[in-house]
Amino acid sequence: MAKALAALTLGLCIVLSAFASAAADKKQPDWSQLTPAQQQILAPLASDWKNFDDRRRKKWLLTAKQYPTMKPEQQQRLQTRMQTWAKLTPEERRVARENYKKLAKQPPEKREAVKQKLRERQKPETHAVPAPAMPQGSGQATPPVPPSGATR
């Protein structure tokens, strides 16, 4: 009885493994085979699509499928990140992948600290209003302009 159960279990594992491998080996579409909506969403990746393996194509197609359900700010963030990635050189991409793998091994607190640092870096910088230019040849400095709402 035990041998029969072991043989049945082994047989099921082999069959399921064959199905899983067949599903994983399914050829993912070329760029020209994508729908217009998929092409629009994944446009920043168009020039790299031919170099993606089927696993990566499948990942991006799943992302494109989820895209319409994302909030507008999530969609914008995704578009920005794809555009940034597309502009990287192969060497910069390699380094980014290595850094991602290293970060994934860090404890959650460390990962959160790095994410916070990146968020701060991405915030638009506030620049001071430059002082008005001094008229040429006047020899005198222009008086400072008081801040808005200030009285003299």
N, CA, C and O atoms as a GROMACS GRO file, in nm:
protein
  608
    1MET      N    1   0.083  -0.119   0.000
    1MET     CA    2   0.000   0.000   0.000
    1MET      C    3   0.088   0.126   0.000
    1MET      O    4   0.062   0.220  -0.074
    2ALA      N    5   0.190   0.125   0.084
    2ALA     CA    6   0.279   0.240   0.093
    2ALA      C    7   0.354   0.260  -0.038
    2ALA      O    8   0.374   0.374  -0.081
    3LYS      N    9   0.396   0.150  -0.102
    3LYS     CA   10   0.466   0.162  -0.231
    3LYS      C   11   0.373   0.219  -0.337
    3LYS      O   12   0.415   0.301  -0.418
    4ALA      N   13   0.248   0.177  -0.337
    4ALA     CA   14   0.151   0.226  -0.436
    4ALA      C   15   0.126   0.375  -0.415
    4ALA      O   16   0.118   0.450  -0.512
    5LEU      N   17   0.115   0.419  -0.290
    5LEU     CA   18   0.094   0.560  -0.259
    5LEU      C   19   0.217   0.642  -0.300
    5LEU      O   20   0.203   0.752  -0.355
    6ALA      N   21   0.334   0.590  -0.274
    6ALA     CA   22   0.457   0.660  -0.313
    6ALA      C   23   0.467   0.671  -0.465
    6ALA      O   24   0.505   0.776  -0.517
    7ALA      N   25   0.432   0.564  -0.535
    7ALA     CA   26   0.436   0.566  -0.682
    7ALA      C   27   0.334   0.665  -0.737
    7ALA      O   28   0.363   0.737  -0.833
    8LEU      N   29   0.214   0.669  -0.678
    8LEU     CA   30   0.111   0.762  -0.721
    8LEU      C   31   0.156   0.906  -0.698
    8LEU      O   32   0.138   0.992  -0.785
    9THR      N   33   0.213   0.931  -0.583
    9THR     CA   34   0.262   1.065  -0.550
    9THR      C   35   0.372   1.106  -0.648
    9THR      O   36   0.372   1.218  -0.698
   10LEU      N   37   0.464   1.017  -0.675
   10LEU     CA   38   0.572   1.045  -0.770
   10LEU      C   39   0.516   1.073  -0.908
   10LEU      O   40   0.559   1.166  -0.976
   11GLY      N   41   0.421   0.993  -0.949
   11GLY     CA   42   0.358   1.012  -1.080
   11GLY      C   43   0.289   1.146  -1.091
   11GLY      O   44   0.301   1.215  -1.192
   12LEU      N   45   0.215   1.184  -0.986
   12LEU     CA   46   0.149   1.315  -0.985
   12LEU      C   47   0.250   1.428  -0.990
   12LEU      O   48   0.229   1.527  -1.060
   13CYS      N   49   0.358   1.414  -0.918
   13CYS     CA   50   0.463   1.517  -0.920
   13CYS      C   51   0.520   1.534  -1.060
   13CYS      O   52   0.542   1.646  -1.106
   14ILE      N   53   0.543   1.424  -1.127
   14ILE     CA   54   0.599   1.430  -1.263
   14ILE      C   55   0.501   1.497  -1.358
   14ILE      O   56   0.540   1.582  -1.438
   15VAL      N   57   0.374   1.458  -1.351
   15VAL     CA   58   0.272   1.516  -1.439
   15VAL      C   59   0.256   1.665  -1.411
   15VAL      O   60   0.254   1.745  -1.504
   16LEU      N   61   0.244   1.702  -1.284
   16LEU     CA   62   0.228   1.843  -1.250
   16LEU      C   63   0.351   1.923  -1.290
   16LEU      O   64   0.339   2.037  -1.335
   17SER      N   65   0.466   1.865  -1.275
   17SER     CA   66   0.589   1.932  -1.314
   17SER      C   67   0.591   1.956  -1.466
   17SER      O   68   0.636   2.061  -1.511
   18ALA      N   69   0.544   1.860  -1.541
   18ALA     CA   70   0.539   1.875  -1.687
   18ALA      C   71   0.443   1.987  -1.726
   18ALA      O   72   0.473   2.066  -1.815
   19PHE      N   73   0.327   1.994  -1.658
   19PHE     CA   74   0.231   2.100  -1.688
   19PHE      C   75   0.288   2.236  -1.651
   19PHE      O   76   0.273   2.333  -1.726
   20ALA      N   77   0.352   2.244  -1.536
   20ALA     CA   78   0.409   2.371  -1.491
   20ALA      C   79   0.518   2.418  -1.586
   20ALA      O   80   0.526   2.536  -1.619
   21SER      N   81   0.601   2.324  -1.630
   21SER     CA   82   0.708   2.361  -1.722
   21SER      C   83   0.653   2.402  -1.857
   21SER      O   84   0.706   2.492  -1.921
   22ALA      N   85   0.547   2.336  -1.903
   22ALA     CA   86   0.485   2.373  -2.030
   22ALA      C   87   0.425   2.513  -2.021
   22ALA      O   88   0.434   2.591  -2.116
   23ALA      N   89   0.363   2.546  -1.908
   23ALA     CA   90   0.304   2.679  -1.891
   23ALA      C   91   0.414   2.784  -1.884
   23ALA      O   92   0.398   2.894  -1.939
   24ALA      N   93   0.524   2.752  -1.818
   24ALA     CA   94   0.634   2.848  -1.805
   24ALA      C   95   0.704   2.870  -1.938
   24ALA      O   96   0.758   2.978  -1.964
   25ASP      N   97   0.703   2.768  -2.024
   25ASP     CA   98   0.772   2.778  -2.152
   25ASP      C   99   0.688   2.846  -2.260
   25ASP      O  100   0.736   2.865  -2.372
   26LYS      N  101   0.565   2.883  -2.228
   26LYS     CA  102   0.478   2.946  -2.327
   26LYS      C  103   0.546   3.071  -2.382
   26LYS      O  104   0.588   3.159  -2.306
   27LYS      N  105   0.556   3.078  -2.510
   27LYS     CA  106   0.621   3.190  -2.577
   27LYS      C  107   0.540   3.318  -2.558
   27LYS      O  108   0.422   3.323  -2.590
   28GLN      N  109   0.605   3.419  -2.506
   28GLN     CA  110   0.539   3.547  -2.484
   28GLN      C  111   0.547   3.628  -2.614
   28GLN      O  112   0.641   3.613  -2.691
   29PRO      N  113   0.449   3.715  -2.637
   29PRO     CA  114   0.438   3.784  -2.765
   29PRO      C  115   0.552   3.884  -2.793
   29PRO      O  116   0.611   3.942  -2.703
   30ASP      N  117   0.579   3.900  -2.923
   30ASP     CA  118   0.670   4.004  -2.968
   30ASP      C  119   0.598   4.138  -2.954
   30ASP      O  120   0.476   4.141  -2.934
   31TRP      N  121   0.672   4.248  -2.965
   31TRP     CA  122   0.613   4.381  -2.949
   31TRP      C  123   0.497   4.402  -3.047
   31TRP      O  124   0.393   4.456  -3.009
   32SER      N  125   0.514   4.361  -3.169
   32SER     CA  126   0.410   4.382  -3.271
   32SER      C  127   0.282   4.303  -3.241
   32SER      O  128   0.176   4.334  -3.295
   33GLN      N  129   0.292   4.203  -3.155
   33GLN     CA  130   0.175   4.122  -3.120
   33GLN      C  131   0.099   4.175  -2.999
   33GLN      O  132  -0.007   4.123  -2.964
   34LEU      N  133   0.152   4.277  -2.934
   34LEU     CA  134   0.084   4.336  -2.819
   34LEU      C  135  -0.035   4.418  -2.866
   34LEU      O  136  -0.037   4.468  -2.979
   35THR      N  137  -0.133   4.432  -2.780
   35THR     CA  138  -0.249   4.515  -2.813
   35THR      C  139  -0.204   4.662  -2.811
   35THR      O  140  -0.103   4.695  -2.750
   36PRO      N  141  -0.279   4.749  -2.877
   36PRO     CA  142  -0.244   4.891  -2.871
   36PRO      C  143  -0.239   4.944  -2.728
   36PRO      O  144  -0.154   5.027  -2.696
   37ALA      N  145  -0.329   4.898  -2.642
   37ALA     CA  146  -0.327   4.942  -2.502
   37ALA      C  147  -0.200   4.897  -2.432
   37ALA      O  148  -0.139   4.974  -2.358
   38GLN      N  149  -0.158   4.772  -2.454
   38GLN     CA  150  -0.035   4.723  -2.394
   38GLN      C  151   0.085   4.801  -2.445
   38GLN      O  152   0.175   4.836  -2.368
   39GLN      N  153   0.087   4.829  -2.574
   39GLN     CA  154   0.199   4.906  -2.631
   39GLN      C  155   0.204   5.046  -2.572
   39GLN      O  156   0.312   5.098  -2.546
   40GLN      N  157   0.088   5.107  -2.551
   40GLN     CA  158   0.086   5.242  -2.495
   40GLN      C  159   0.138   5.242  -2.352
   40GLN      O  160   0.219   5.327  -2.314
   41ILE      N  161   0.092   5.147  -2.272
   41ILE     CA  162   0.134   5.139  -2.132
   41ILE      C  163   0.284   5.108  -2.121
   41ILE      O  164   0.354   5.167  -2.040
   42LEU      N  165   0.331   5.016  -2.205
   42LEU     CA  166   0.469   4.970  -2.197
   42LEU      C  167   0.563   5.044  -2.294
   42LEU      O  168   0.676   5.000  -2.316
   43ALA      N  169   0.517   5.153  -2.350
   43ALA     CA  170   0.594   5.227  -2.451
   43ALA      C  171   0.740   5.254  -2.413
   43ALA      O  172   0.826   5.241  -2.499
   44PRO      N  173   0.772   5.291  -2.288
   44PRO     CA  174   0.912   5.316  -2.255
   44PRO      C  175   1.002   5.193  -2.273
   44PRO      O  176   1.124   5.205  -2.283
   45LEU      N  177   0.942   5.074  -2.276
   45LEU     CA  178   1.020   4.951  -2.289
   45LEU      C  179   1.027   4.898  -2.432
   45LEU      O  180   1.086   4.794  -2.457
   46ALA      N  181   0.967   4.970  -2.526
   46ALA     CA  182   0.955   4.921  -2.664
   46ALA      C  183   1.089   4.880  -2.724
   46ALA      O  184   1.100   4.773  -2.785
   47SER      N  185   1.191   4.963  -2.709
   47SER     CA  186   1.319   4.932  -2.773
   47SER      C  187   1.390   4.814  -2.707
   47SER      O  188   1.477   4.752  -2.769
   48ASP      N  189   1.356   4.783  -2.584
   48ASP     CA  190   1.420   4.672  -2.512
   48ASP      C  191   1.340   4.542  -2.520
   48ASP      O  192   1.392   4.436  -2.485
   49TRP      N  193   1.215   4.549  -2.565
   49TRP     CA  194   1.125   4.433  -2.561
   49TRP      C  195   1.186   4.310  -2.628
   49TRP      O  196   1.172   4.199  -2.579
   50LYS      N  197   1.253   4.331  -2.740
   50LYS     CA  198   1.310   4.217  -2.814
   50LYS      C  199   1.419   4.145  -2.734
   50LYS      O  200   1.448   4.028  -2.759
   51ASN      N  201   1.479   4.214  -2.638
   51ASN     CA  202   1.585   4.155  -2.557
   51ASN      C  203   1.534   4.088  -2.430
   51ASN      O  204   1.610   4.020  -2.361
   52PHE      N  205   1.405   4.105  -2.398
   52PHE     CA  206   1.349   4.045  -2.278
   52PHE      C  207   1.325   3.897  -2.298
   52PHE      O  208   1.280   3.854  -2.405
   53ASP      N  209   1.355   3.818  -2.195
   53ASP     CA  210   1.320   3.676  -2.201
   53ASP      C  211   1.170   3.663  -2.172
   53ASP      O  212   1.106   3.760  -2.132
   54ASP      N  213   1.116   3.544  -2.192
   54ASP     CA  214   0.972   3.524  -2.176
   54ASP      C  215   0.925   3.554  -2.034
   54ASP      O  216   0.814   3.604  -2.014
   55ARG      N  217   1.008   3.522  -1.936
   55ARG     CA  218   0.971   3.548  -1.797
   55ARG      C  219   0.951   3.697  -1.773
   55ARG      O  220   0.854   3.738  -1.710
   56ARG      N  221   1.044   3.778  -1.824
   56ARG     CA  222   1.035   3.923  -1.806
   56ARG      C  223   0.917   3.981  -1.884
   56ARG      O  224   0.847   4.069  -1.835
   57ARG      N  225   0.896   3.931  -2.006
   57ARG     CA  226   0.781   3.978  -2.084
   57ARG      C  227   0.651   3.948  -2.012
   57ARG      O  228   0.561   4.032  -2.006
   58LYS      N  229   0.642   3.829  -1.956
   58LYS     CA  230   0.521   3.789  -1.884
   58LYS      C  231   0.497   3.883  -1.766
   58LYS      O  232   0.384   3.924  -1.740
   59LYS      N  233   0.604   3.916  -1.694
   59LYS     CA  234   0.594   4.008  -1.580
   59LYS      C  235   0.539   4.143  -1.624
   59LYS      O  236   0.449   4.198  -1.560
   60TRP      N  237   0.592   4.196  -1.733
   60TRP     CA  238   0.547   4.326  -1.780
   60TRP      C  239   0.405   4.322  -1.835
   60TRP      O  240   0.330   4.419  -1.822
   61LEU      N  241   0.368   4.210  -1.895
   61LEU     CA  242   0.230   4.197  -1.944
   61LEU      C  243   0.131   4.192  -1.827
   61LEU      O  244   0.021   4.246  -1.836
   62LEU      N  245   0.171   4.129  -1.718
   62LEU     CA  246   0.086   4.129  -1.598
   62LEU      C  247   0.075   4.270  -1.541
   62LEU      O  248  -0.032   4.311  -1.497
   63THR      N  249   0.184   4.344  -1.543
   63THR     CA  250   0.182   4.483  -1.496
   63THR      C  251   0.089   4.566  -1.584
   63THR      O  252   0.011   4.647  -1.533
   64ALA      N  253   0.096   4.547  -1.715
   64ALA     CA  254   0.009   4.621  -1.808
   64ALA      C  255  -0.138   4.587  -1.784
   64ALA      O  256  -0.226   4.672  -1.798
   65LYS      N  257  -0.164   4.463  -1.747
   65LYS     CA  258  -0.302   4.419  -1.719
   65LYS      C  259  -0.355   4.489  -1.593
   65LYS      O  260  -0.472   4.525  -1.587
   66GLN      N  261  -0.268   4.508  -1.494
   66GLN     CA  262  -0.308   4.572  -1.368
   66GLN      C  263  -0.313   4.724  -1.379
   66GLN      O  264  -0.377   4.790  -1.297
   67TYR      N  265  -0.247   4.779  -1.478
   67TYR     CA  266  -0.231   4.924  -1.493
   67TYR      C  267  -0.364   5.001  -1.485
   67TYR      O  268  -0.371   5.101  -1.413
   68PRO      N  269  -0.469   4.959  -1.556
   68PRO     CA  270  -0.595   5.036  -1.551
   68PRO      C  271  -0.657   5.045  -1.412
   68PRO      O  272  -0.733   5.138  -1.385
   69THR      N  273  -0.625   4.952  -1.323
   69THR     CA  274  -0.681   4.954  -1.188
   69THR      C  275  -0.596   5.035  -1.090
   69THR      O  276  -0.635   5.054  -0.975
   70MET      N  277  -0.481   5.082  -1.136
   70MET     CA  278  -0.393   5.160  -1.049
   70MET      C  279  -0.447   5.302  -1.034
   70MET      O  280  -0.516   5.353  -1.122
   71LYS      N  281  -0.413   5.364  -0.921
   71LYS     CA  282  -0.445   5.505  -0.900
   71LYS      C  283  -0.358   5.588  -0.995
   71LYS      O  284  -0.250   5.544  -1.033
   72PRO      N  285  -0.405   5.706  -1.033
   72PRO     CA  286  -0.325   5.789  -1.126
   72PRO      C  287  -0.182   5.813  -1.081
   72PRO      O  288  -0.091   5.814  -1.164
   73GLU      N  289  -0.161   5.833  -0.951
   73GLU     CA  290  -0.023   5.858  -0.904
   73GLU      C  291   0.062   5.732  -0.916
   73GLU      O  292   0.183   5.740  -0.938
   74GLN      N  293   0.000   5.615  -0.900
   74GLN     CA  294   0.073   5.489  -0.919
   74GLN      C  295   0.108   5.471  -1.066
   74GLN      O  296   0.218   5.427  -1.099
   75GLN      N  297   0.015   5.504  -1.155
   75GLN     CA  298   0.042   5.494  -1.298
   75GLN      C  299   0.156   5.586  -1.338
   75GLN      O  300   0.244   5.548  -1.414
   76GLN      N  301   0.154   5.709  -1.285
   76GLN     CA  302   0.259   5.806  -1.317
   76GLN      C  303   0.394   5.757  -1.266
   76GLN      O  304   0.496   5.769  -1.335
   77ARG      N  305   0.395   5.702  -1.143
   77ARG     CA  306   0.521   5.652  -1.086
   77ARG      C  307   0.576   5.538  -1.172
   77ARG      O  308   0.697   5.533  -1.199
   78LEU      N  309   0.488   5.448  -1.216
   78LEU     CA  310   0.531   5.337  -1.301
   78LEU      C  311   0.588   5.389  -1.433
   78LEU      O  312   0.694   5.344  -1.477
   79GLN      N  313   0.518   5.484  -1.496
   79GLN     CA  314   0.567   5.540  -1.622
   79GLN      C  315   0.703   5.606  -1.604
   79GLN      O  316   0.793   5.589  -1.686
   80THR      N  317   0.717   5.682  -1.497
   80THR     CA  318   0.845   5.750  -1.470
   80THR      C  319   0.957   5.649  -1.450
   80THR      O  320   1.067   5.667  -1.502
   81ARG      N  321   0.929   5.544  -1.375
   81ARG     CA  322   1.032   5.444  -1.349
   81ARG      C  323   1.070   5.368  -1.476
   81ARG      O  324   1.188   5.338  -1.497
   82MET      N  325   0.972   5.336  -1.560
   82MET     CA  326   1.005   5.269  -1.686
   82MET      C  327   1.089   5.360  -1.775
   82MET      O  328   1.184   5.313  -1.839
   83GLN      N  329   1.055   5.489  -1.780
   83GLN     CA  330   1.131   5.583  -1.863
   83GLN      C  331   1.274   5.596  -1.811
   83GLN      O  332   1.370   5.599  -1.889
   84THR      N  333   1.288   5.604  -1.679
   84THR     CA  334   1.421   5.615  -1.620
   84THR      C  335   1.503   5.490  -1.650
   84THR      O  336   1.620   5.500  -1.687
   85TRP      N  337   1.441   5.374  -1.635
   85TRP     CA  338   1.509   5.247  -1.662
   85TRP      C  339   1.553   5.239  -1.808
   85TRP      O  340   1.664   5.196  -1.838
   86ALA      N  341   1.466   5.281  -1.898
   86ALA     CA  342   1.496   5.274  -2.041
   86ALA      C  343   1.616   5.360  -2.078
   86ALA      O  344   1.686   5.331  -2.176
   87LYS      N  345   1.640   5.466  -2.002
   87LYS     CA  346   1.752   5.557  -2.031
   87LYS      C  347   1.886   5.507  -1.976
   87LYS      O  348   1.991   5.559  -2.014
   88LEU      N  349   1.882   5.407  -1.888
   88LEU     CA  350   2.006   5.358  -1.829
   88LEU      C  351   2.087   5.277  -1.929
   88LEU      O  352   2.032   5.212  -2.018
   89THR      N  353   2.218   5.282  -1.914
   89THR     CA  354   2.306   5.200  -1.996
   89THR      C  355   2.302   5.057  -1.942
   89THR      O  356   2.259   5.036  -1.828
   90PRO      N  357   2.345   4.960  -2.019
   90PRO     CA  358   2.349   4.823  -1.967
   90PRO      C  359   2.429   4.811  -1.837
   90PRO      O  360   2.392   4.736  -1.748
   91GLU      N  361   2.538   4.885  -1.827
   91GLU     CA  362   2.620   4.881  -1.705
   91GLU      C  363   2.543   4.938  -1.586
   91GLU      O  364   2.546   4.882  -1.477
   92GLU      N  365   2.474   5.050  -1.607
   92GLU     CA  366   2.395   5.110  -1.499
   92GLU      C  367   2.282   5.016  -1.456
   92GLU      O  368   2.250   5.008  -1.337
   93ARG      N  369   2.224   4.946  -1.550
   93ARG     CA  370   2.118   4.850  -1.516
   93ARG      C  371   2.175   4.735  -1.435
   93ARG      O  372   2.112   4.689  -1.339
   94ARG      N  373   2.293   4.688  -1.472
   94ARG     CA  374   2.356   4.579  -1.399
   94ARG      C  375   2.380   4.620  -1.254
   94ARG      O  376   2.351   4.544  -1.162
   95VAL      N  377   2.434   4.740  -1.236
   95VAL     CA  378   2.461   4.790  -1.102
   95VAL      C  379   2.330   4.806  -1.023
   95VAL      O  380   2.324   4.772  -0.905
   96ALA      N  381   2.226   4.856  -1.088
   96ALA     CA  382   2.097   4.873  -1.022
   96ALA      C  383   2.042   4.737  -0.977
   96ALA      O  384   1.989   4.726  -0.867
   97ARG      N  385   2.054   4.636  -1.062
   97ARG     CA  386   2.006   4.501  -1.025
   97ARG      C  387   2.084   4.447  -0.905
   97ARG      O  388   2.026   4.388  -0.814
   98GLU      N  389   2.217   4.467  -0.907
   98GLU     CA  390   2.300   4.421  -0.794
   98GLU      C  391   2.259   4.491  -0.666
   98GLU      O  392   2.247   4.428  -0.561
   99ASN      N  393   2.238   4.622  -0.674
   99ASN     CA  394   2.199   4.698  -0.555
   99ASN      C  395   2.063   4.651  -0.504
   99ASN      O  396   2.041   4.642  -0.383
  100TYR      N  397   1.972   4.622  -0.596
  100TYR     CA  398   1.839   4.574  -0.557
  100TYR      C  399   1.851   4.440  -0.484
  100TYR      O  400   1.786   4.419  -0.381
  101LYS      N  401   1.934   4.351  -0.537
  101LYS     CA  402   1.952   4.220  -0.473
  101LYS      C  403   2.012   4.236  -0.334
  101LYS      O  404   1.972   4.167  -0.240
  102LYS      N  405   2.109   4.326  -0.320
  102LYS     CA  406   2.171   4.350  -0.190
  102LYS      C  407   2.068   4.406  -0.092
  102LYS      O  408   2.062   4.364   0.024
  103LEU      N  409   1.988   4.501  -0.139
  103LEU     CA  410   1.889   4.563  -0.053
  103LEU      C  411   1.782   4.462  -0.009
  103LEU      O  412   1.735   4.467   0.104
  104ALA      N  413   1.746   4.371  -0.098
  104ALA     CA  414   1.644   4.270  -0.066
  104ALA      C  415   1.688   4.180   0.048
  104ALA      O  416   1.605   4.123   0.118
  105LYS      N  417   1.818   4.167   0.067
  105LYS     CA  418   1.871   4.082   0.175
  105LYS      C  419   1.879   4.155   0.308
  105LYS      O  420   1.904   4.093   0.412
  106GLN      N  421   1.858   4.286   0.306
  106GLN     CA  422   1.867   4.366   0.429
  106GLN      C  423   1.740   4.351   0.512
  106GLN      O  424   1.635   4.315   0.460
  107PRO      N  425   1.751   4.379   0.643
  107PRO     CA  426   1.631   4.375   0.728
  107PRO      C  427   1.533   4.486   0.686
  107PRO      O  428   1.574   4.586   0.628
  108PRO      N  429   1.404   4.467   0.715
  108PRO     CA  430   1.302   4.563   0.673
  108PRO      C  431   1.330   4.708   0.716
  108PRO      O  432   1.301   4.801   0.641
  109GLU      N  433   1.388   4.727   0.835
  109GLU     CA  434   1.416   4.864   0.882
  109GLU      C  435   1.518   4.932   0.790
  109GLU      O  436   1.504   5.050   0.757
  110LYS      N  437   1.618   4.857   0.750
  110LYS     CA  438   1.723   4.911   0.663
  110LYS      C  439   1.664   4.945   0.526
  110LYS      O  440   1.694   5.050   0.470
  111ARG      N  441   1.580   4.855   0.473
  111ARG     CA  442   1.516   4.881   0.343
  111ARG      C  443   1.430   5.007   0.351
  111ARG      O  444   1.431   5.088   0.259
  112GLU      N  445   1.355   5.022   0.459
  112GLU     CA  446   1.268   5.139   0.474
  112GLU      C  447   1.351   5.267   0.483
  112GLU      O  448   1.313   5.370   0.428
  113ALA      N  449   1.464   5.260   0.552
  113ALA     CA  450   1.551   5.378   0.563
  113ALA      C  451   1.604   5.419   0.425
  113ALA      O  452   1.610   5.538   0.394
  114VAL      N  453   1.640   5.322   0.344
  114VAL     CA  454   1.689   5.352   0.208
  114VAL      C  455   1.576   5.411   0.124
  114VAL      O  456   1.598   5.508   0.051
  115LYS      N  457   1.456   5.354   0.134
  115LYS     CA  458   1.341   5.407   0.058
  115LYS      C  459   1.313   5.551   0.099
  115LYS      O  460   1.284   5.635   0.013
  116GLN      N  461   1.320   5.579   0.229
  116GLN     CA  462   1.294   5.715   0.276
  116GLN      C  463   1.399   5.812   0.221
  116GLN      O  464   1.366   5.923   0.181
  117LYS      N  465   1.523   5.768   0.219
  117LYS     CA  466   1.631   5.851   0.167
  117LYS      C  467   1.606   5.882   0.018
  117LYS      O  468   1.627   5.995  -0.027
  118LEU      N  469   1.562   5.781  -0.056
  118LEU     CA  470   1.533   5.801  -0.199
  118LEU      C  471   1.416   5.896  -0.216
  118LEU      O  472   1.418   5.982  -0.305
  119ARG      N  473   1.312   5.882  -0.134
  119ARG     CA  474   1.197   5.972  -0.144
  119ARG      C  475   1.240   6.116  -0.120
  119ARG      O  476   1.197   6.207  -0.191
  120GLU      N  477   1.326   6.137  -0.021
  120GLU     CA  478   1.374   6.272   0.009
  120GLU      C  479   1.455   6.327  -0.107
  120GLU      O  480   1.448   6.446  -0.139
  121ARG      N  481   1.532   6.241  -0.170
  121ARG     CA  482   1.615   6.283  -0.282
  121ARG      C  483   1.530   6.320  -0.404
  121ARG      O  484   1.568   6.405  -0.484
  122GLN      N  485   1.413   6.255  -0.417
  122GLN     CA  486   1.328   6.279  -0.532
  122GLN      C  487   1.236   6.400  -0.516
  122GLN      O  488   1.177   6.445  -0.614
  123LYS      N  489   1.222   6.452  -0.394
  123LYS     CA  490   1.137   6.568  -0.372
  123LYS      C  491   1.196   6.685  -0.448
  123LYS      O  492   1.318   6.702  -0.452
  124PRO      N  493   1.108   6.767  -0.509
  124PRO     CA  494   1.162   6.884  -0.579
  124PRO      C  495   1.227   6.980  -0.479
  124PRO      O  496   1.172   7.008  -0.372
  125GLU      N  497   1.342   7.027  -0.517
  125GLU     CA  498   1.414   7.118  -0.428
  125GLU      C  499   1.348   7.255  -0.434
  125GLU      O  500   1.301   7.298  -0.539
  126THR      N  501   1.345   7.323  -0.321
  126THR     CA  502   1.294   7.459  -0.318
  126THR      C  503   1.413   7.551  -0.332
  126THR      O  504   1.510   7.542  -0.257
  127HIS      N  505   1.405   7.637  -0.429
  127HIS     CA  506   1.515   7.728  -0.455
  127HIS      C  507   1.479   7.867  -0.406
  127HIS      O  508   1.365   7.911  -0.420
  128ALA      N  509   1.576   7.935  -0.348
  128ALA     CA  510   1.554   8.072  -0.305
  128ALA      C  511   1.539   8.160  -0.428
  128ALA      O  512   1.600   8.135  -0.532
  129VAL      N  513   1.458   8.262  -0.414
  129VAL     CA  514   1.441   8.355  -0.526
  129VAL      C  515   1.570   8.435  -0.538
  129VAL      O  516   1.614   8.494  -0.440
  130PRO      N  517   1.631   8.437  -0.657
  130PRO     CA  518   1.757   8.510  -0.672
  130PRO      C  519   1.736   8.661  -0.655
  130PRO      O  520   1.630   8.715  -0.688
  131ALA      N  521   1.837   8.725  -0.602
  131ALA     CA  522   1.831   8.870  -0.584
  131ALA      C  523   1.828   8.937  -0.721
  131ALA      O  524   1.891   8.887  -0.815
  132PRO      N  525   1.757   9.048  -0.732
  132PRO     CA  526   1.754   9.117  -0.861
  132PRO      C  527   1.894   9.158  -0.903
  132PRO      O  528   1.978   9.190  -0.819
  133ALA      N  529   1.917   9.156  -1.031
  133ALA     CA  530   2.048   9.192  -1.083
  133ALA      C  531   2.074   9.340  -1.060
  133ALA      O  532   1.983   9.423  -1.063
  134MET      N  533   2.199   9.370  -1.036
  134MET     CA  534   2.238   9.508  -1.014
  134MET      C  535   2.250   9.577  -1.150
  134MET      O  536   2.314   9.523  -1.241
  135PRO      N  537   2.188   9.694  -1.166
  135PRO     CA  538   2.199   9.762  -1.295
  135PRO      C  539   2.346   9.789  -1.327
  135PRO      O  540   2.423   9.830  -1.240
  136GLN      N  541   2.383   9.765  -1.452
  136GLN     CA  542   2.522   9.783  -1.490
  136GLN      C  543   2.560   9.929  -1.481
  136GLN      O  544   2.486  10.018  -1.523
  137GLY      N  545   2.677   9.952  -1.426
  137GLY     CA  546   2.733  10.086  -1.420
  137GLY      C  547   2.677  10.171  -1.308
  137GLY      O  548   2.721  10.285  -1.292
  138SER      N  549   2.582  10.122  -1.228
  138SER     CA  550   2.526  10.206  -1.122
  138SER      C  551   2.619  10.216  -1.004
  138SER      O  552   2.623  10.317  -0.933
  139GLY      N  553   2.695  10.107  -0.982
  139GLY     CA  554   2.788  10.110  -0.871
  139GLY      C  555   2.720  10.090  -0.737
  139GLY      O  556   2.788  10.084  -0.634
  140GLN      N  557   2.589  10.081  -0.735
  140GLN     CA  558   2.517  10.063  -0.609
  140GLN      C  559   2.444   9.929  -0.612
  140GLN      O  560   2.399   9.882  -0.717
  141ALA      N  561   2.434   9.872  -0.497
  141ALA     CA  562   2.361   9.746  -0.487
  141ALA      C  563   2.212   9.774  -0.483
  141ALA      O  564   2.169   9.878  -0.433
  142THR      N  565   2.136   9.684  -0.535
  142THR     CA  566   1.991   9.696  -0.531
  142THR      C  567   1.946   9.660  -0.391
  142THR      O  568   1.993   9.561  -0.336
  143PRO      N  569   1.854   9.740  -0.330
  143PRO     CA  570   1.811   9.707  -0.194
  143PRO      C  571   1.740   9.572  -0.192
  143PRO      O  572   1.676   9.533  -0.290
  144PRO      N  573   1.752   9.502  -0.081
  144PRO     CA  574   1.688   9.371  -0.074
  144PRO      C  575   1.536   9.384  -0.082
  144PRO      O  576   1.479   9.482  -0.035
  145VAL      N  577   1.473   9.284  -0.141
  145VAL     CA  578   1.328   9.282  -0.155
  145VAL      C  579   1.274   9.210  -0.033
  145VAL      O  580   1.316   9.097  -0.004
  146PRO      N  581   1.179   9.274   0.041
  146PRO     CA  582   1.126   9.206   0.159
  146PRO      C  583   1.042   9.086   0.119
  146PRO      O  584   0.987   9.083   0.009
  147PRO      N  585   1.031   8.987   0.208
  147PRO     CA  586   0.948   8.870   0.178
  147PRO      C  587   0.803   8.913   0.159
  147PRO      O  588   0.762   9.017   0.210
  148SER      N  589   0.727   8.834   0.087
  148SER     CA  590   0.586   8.864   0.063
  148SER      C  591   0.514   8.881   0.196
  148SER      O  592   0.535   8.804   0.289
  149GLY      N  593   0.429   8.981   0.203
  149GLY     CA  594   0.349   9.004   0.323
  149GLY      C  595   0.422   9.080   0.431
  149GLY      O  596   0.363   9.114   0.533
  150ALA      N  597   0.550   9.107   0.411
  150ALA     CA  598   0.626   9.182   0.512
  150ALA      C  599   0.600   9.329   0.495
  150ALA      O  600   0.580   9.376   0.383
  151THR      N  601   0.600   9.403   0.605
  151THR     CA  602   0.580   9.548   0.599
  151THR      C  603   0.703   9.617   0.651
  151THR      O  604   0.782   9.558   0.726
  152ARG      N  605   0.720   9.741   0.611
  152ARG     CA  606   0.837   9.816   0.657
  152ARG      C  607   0.798   9.912   0.762
  152ARG      O  608   0.882   9.985   0.814
   0.00000   0.00000   0.00000
